Amino acid sequence: MTTPSVPYYRDDLALVHHRGFGFHAEACAPGILTLLEPIRERNGLVLEIGCGSGLLTESLVNAGHRVVATDASSAMLRLAREVATGVEEIRKLTLPDDPVPDADAVVGIGHALNYLPDAGAVDRALLALTRAILPGGVLAIDVCDLEWAATHTDGSLGRVGDDWAIISRFSLPSPDRYVRDMTTFVRTADGSWRRDDERHDNVLVDTSNIPSLLATEGLRVEVGASFGGEKLPTGLRTVIGRRRA
């Protein structure tokens, strides 16, 4: 994701996301691990983008993978260092302009590329990731398609945990733009509650264009509805690619 003037996923939202929204990583991990089995067998390196608090990272490491985990959020990276021990490296990476290290596989969940400012930046990031994939390598990420707007209409949603709460308000200012205004509450050590507010602007893209784009860099890509047996929300697509050995 990019680094806006006010960073996405500051400390409180990062913590709430870690404590209350780990179900996506749990659902996606089995399918991704199956896709990466050939990479594990040859002791290849996995580059994870948008690693968040390290929940998928932990699954990758526990399965025997060598992992470099990256994110653009400093708060998320601090959590990932606590959660995902045993990684090769955890580092900041801001797409589309930061150099992408070579890897045998590139993976990412949580539609990190949709945090980029526009469709052109998403294309640049996809090409940068593809160029980093070594022969015989794999790409496995998720991306929000334009269809996301059709099923995620204006509204609001609240969730509460023992020591956190979040209220999210959604809007669709245009067919390719999905906005979330989020208010978080986190219980502090003295029992009081701390409030923070974040606005996340996500660009939606036509994922049907991705296979032809990445074919220019020698990657065979399929856009689908899941990594394996999990059921993803309508409009969230998987992008799975393979490079010949």
C-alpha positions as CSV (number, residue, x, y, z in Angstrom):
1,M,0.0,0.0,0.0
2,T,1.0,3.6,-0.3
3,T,1.9,5.9,2.5
4,P,-0.7,8.7,2.5
5,S,-0.2,12.0,4.4
6,V,-1.9,10.4,7.4
7,P,-0.7,6.8,7.4
8,Y,-3.2,3.9,7.1
9,Y,-3.3,1.4,9.9
10,R,-1.9,3.4,12.8
11,D,-1.4,1.7,16.2
12,D,-5.0,1.4,17.3
13,L,-6.6,0.2,14.1
14,A,-3.7,-2.2,13.5
15,L,-4.3,-3.7,17.0
16,V,-8.1,-4.0,16.4
17,H,-7.5,-5.6,13.0
18,H,-5.1,-8.1,14.6
19,R,-7.5,-9.0,17.4
20,G,-10.8,-9.0,15.5
21,F,-10.2,-9.7,11.9
22,G,-7.8,-12.7,11.7
23,F,-10.5,-14.9,10.1
24,H,-9.4,-13.9,6.5
25,A,-5.8,-15.1,7.0
26,E,-7.1,-18.3,8.7
27,A,-9.4,-19.0,5.7
28,C,-6.9,-18.3,3.0
29,A,-3.9,-20.0,4.5
30,P,-4.7,-23.6,3.5
31,G,-5.2,-22.8,-0.2
32,I,-2.1,-20.6,-0.3
33,L,0.0,-23.3,1.4
34,T,-1.1,-25.8,-1.2
35,L,-0.2,-23.5,-4.1
36,L,3.3,-23.0,-2.5
37,E,4.1,-26.7,-1.9
38,P,6.5,-26.8,-4.9
39,I,8.3,-23.7,-3.5
40,R,8.7,-25.3,0.0
41,E,10.0,-28.5,-1.5
42,R,12.9,-26.6,-3.2
43,N,13.4,-24.3,-0.1
44,G,12.5,-21.3,-2.1
45,L,11.9,-17.8,-0.7
46,V,8.4,-16.4,-0.2
47,L,7.9,-12.6,-0.4
48,E,4.7,-11.5,1.4
49,I,3.2,-8.1,0.6
50,G,0.8,-6.4,3.0
51,C,1.7,-8.9,5.8
52,G,-0.3,-6.9,8.4
53,S,0.2,-8.3,11.9
54,G,1.8,-11.4,10.6
55,L,-1.1,-14.0,10.8
56,L,-0.5,-15.5,7.3
57,T,3.2,-15.0,7.8
58,E,3.0,-17.3,10.9
59,S,1.2,-20.0,8.9
60,L,3.9,-19.8,6.2
61,V,6.7,-20.1,8.6
62,N,5.0,-22.9,10.6
63,A,4.7,-24.8,7.3
64,G,8.4,-24.7,6.7
65,H,8.7,-21.7,4.3
66,R,11.5,-19.1,4.2
67,V,9.6,-15.8,4.3
68,V,10.4,-12.1,3.9
69,A,7.3,-10.3,5.2
70,T,6.6,-6.7,4.2
71,D,4.0,-4.0,4.8
72,A,3.8,-0.2,4.4
73,S,2.4,0.3,8.0
74,S,4.9,0.7,10.7
75,A,2.3,-0.3,13.4
76,M,1.5,-3.5,11.5
77,L,5.2,-4.4,11.2
78,R,5.7,-4.0,15.0
79,L,2.9,-6.5,15.6
80,A,4.2,-8.9,12.9
81,R,7.6,-8.9,14.7
82,E,5.8,-10.2,17.8
83,V,3.6,-12.7,16.1
84,A,5.7,-14.2,13.3
85,T,9.0,-15.3,14.8
86,G,11.3,-17.4,12.6
87,V,11.0,-15.2,9.4
88,E,14.0,-14.4,7.3
89,E,13.2,-10.7,7.5
90,I,10.3,-8.3,8.3
91,R,10.6,-4.9,6.5
92,K,8.8,-1.9,5.2
93,L,7.9,-2.0,1.6
94,T,5.8,0.7,-0.1
95,L,4.5,-0.1,-3.5
96,P,4.6,0.7,-6.4
97,D,8.0,2.5,-6.2
98,D,10.1,0.7,-3.6
99,P,12.4,-2.0,-5.1
100,V,10.9,-5.5,-4.8
101,P,13.4,-8.2,-3.9
102,D,13.6,-11.4,-6.1
103,A,11.6,-14.3,-4.7
104,D,10.4,-17.7,-5.7
105,A,6.8,-16.7,-4.7
106,V,5.0,-13.5,-4.0
107,V,1.9,-13.8,-1.8
108,G,-0.5,-11.3,-0.2
109,I,-4.0,-11.2,1.3
110,G,-6.1,-8.2,2.5
111,H,-6.2,-6.5,-1.0
112,A,-3.1,-4.5,-0.3
113,L,-2.8,-3.2,-3.9
114,N,-6.2,-1.6,-3.6
115,Y,-4.7,0.9,-1.2
116,L,-2.8,2.5,-4.1
117,P,-4.0,5.8,-5.5
118,D,-5.3,4.7,-8.9
119,A,-5.5,1.8,-11.4
120,G,-2.3,2.9,-13.0
121,A,-0.4,2.5,-9.7
122,V,-2.0,-0.9,-9.2
123,D,-0.7,-2.0,-12.7
124,R,2.8,-0.7,-11.9
125,A,2.8,-2.6,-8.6
126,L,1.6,-5.8,-10.3
127,L,4.4,-5.5,-12.9
128,A,7.0,-4.9,-10.3
129,L,5.9,-7.9,-8.3
130,T,5.8,-10.1,-11.4
131,R,9.3,-9.1,-12.4
132,A,10.6,-10.2,-9.0
133,I,9.3,-13.8,-9.4
134,L,12.1,-16.2,-10.3
135,P,11.7,-19.1,-12.8
136,G,9.3,-21.7,-11.6
137,G,7.8,-19.2,-9.2
138,V,4.2,-18.4,-8.1
139,L,2.1,-15.3,-7.5
140,A,-0.9,-15.6,-5.2
141,I,-2.6,-12.4,-4.1
142,D,-6.1,-11.0,-3.7
143,V,-7.5,-7.9,-5.3
144,C,-10.8,-6.1,-5.1
145,D,-12.6,-6.0,-8.4
146,L,-15.1,-3.4,-9.7
147,E,-17.8,-5.9,-8.7
148,W,-17.0,-5.1,-5.0
149,A,-19.0,-1.9,-5.4
150,A,-22.1,-3.8,-6.5
151,T,-22.4,-5.7,-3.3
152,H,-20.8,-3.3,-0.7
153,T,-23.2,-0.4,-0.8
154,D,-23.3,2.6,1.5
155,G,-23.9,1.6,5.2
156,S,-22.2,1.0,8.5
157,L,-21.0,-1.9,10.6
158,G,-19.9,-2.3,14.2
159,R,-17.9,-5.0,16.0
160,V,-16.9,-5.3,19.6
161,G,-14.3,-7.3,21.5
162,D,-13.4,-7.5,25.2
163,D,-11.0,-4.6,24.9
164,W,-11.7,-3.0,21.5
165,A,-14.5,-1.8,19.3
166,I,-14.8,-0.5,15.8
167,I,-17.5,1.3,13.8
168,S,-17.1,1.4,10.1
169,R,-19.0,3.6,7.7
170,F,-18.9,2.7,4.0
171,S,-19.4,4.9,0.9
172,L,-19.0,4.5,-2.9
173,P,-18.2,8.0,-4.3
174,S,-17.6,6.4,-7.8
175,P,-17.8,3.0,-9.4
176,D,-14.1,2.5,-8.9
177,R,-13.7,3.9,-5.4
178,Y,-14.6,2.4,-2.0
179,V,-14.2,4.5,1.1
180,R,-14.3,3.4,4.8
181,D,-14.4,5.8,7.6
182,M,-13.5,3.9,10.8
183,T,-13.6,4.8,14.4
184,T,-11.8,2.6,16.9
185,F,-11.9,2.4,20.6
186,V,-9.2,0.6,22.6
187,R,-9.2,0.0,26.3
188,T,-6.1,1.4,28.0
189,A,-4.3,0.1,31.1
190,D,-6.2,2.4,33.5
191,G,-9.6,1.1,32.2
192,S,-10.4,4.2,30.1
193,W,-11.0,4.0,26.3
194,R,-9.0,5.7,23.7
195,R,-10.6,6.8,20.4
196,D,-9.0,7.1,16.9
197,D,-10.4,7.7,13.5
198,E,-9.0,6.6,10.1
199,R,-10.3,7.0,6.5
200,H,-9.3,4.4,4.0
201,D,-9.7,5.1,0.3
202,N,-9.5,2.0,-1.9
203,V,-9.4,1.9,-5.7
204,L,-11.3,-0.9,-7.4
205,V,-10.0,-2.4,-10.6
206,D,-11.1,-4.5,-13.5
207,T,-9.3,-7.7,-12.6
208,S,-10.1,-9.3,-16.0
209,N,-7.3,-7.2,-17.4
210,I,-4.6,-8.6,-15.1
211,P,-3.8,-11.8,-17.0
212,S,-3.0,-10.0,-20.3
213,L,-1.0,-7.3,-18.4
214,L,1.2,-9.9,-16.6
215,A,1.6,-12.1,-19.7
216,T,3.8,-9.3,-21.0
217,E,6.2,-10.3,-18.3
218,G,6.0,-14.1,-18.9
219,L,3.5,-14.9,-16.1
220,R,0.5,-17.2,-16.8
221,V,-2.3,-15.8,-14.6
222,E,-5.8,-16.9,-13.7
223,V,-8.3,-14.7,-11.8
224,G,-10.6,-16.7,-9.6
225,A,-12.8,-16.7,-6.5
226,S,-10.6,-18.5,-4.0
227,F,-7.1,-19.8,-3.3
228,G,-8.5,-23.2,-2.4
229,G,-11.7,-24.2,-0.6
230,E,-12.4,-20.9,1.2
231,K,-15.3,-18.7,0.3
232,L,-14.3,-15.1,-0.3
233,P,-16.6,-12.0,-0.3
234,T,-18.2,-11.2,-3.6
235,G,-15.9,-8.9,-5.6
236,L,-12.7,-10.1,-3.9
237,R,-10.7,-11.9,-6.6
238,T,-7.7,-14.2,-6.3
239,V,-4.9,-13.6,-8.8
240,I,-2.8,-16.7,-9.2
241,G,0.2,-16.8,-11.6
242,R,3.0,-19.2,-12.5
243,R,6.3,-18.6,-14.3
244,R,7.8,-21.4,-16.3
245,A,11.0,-23.0,-14.8
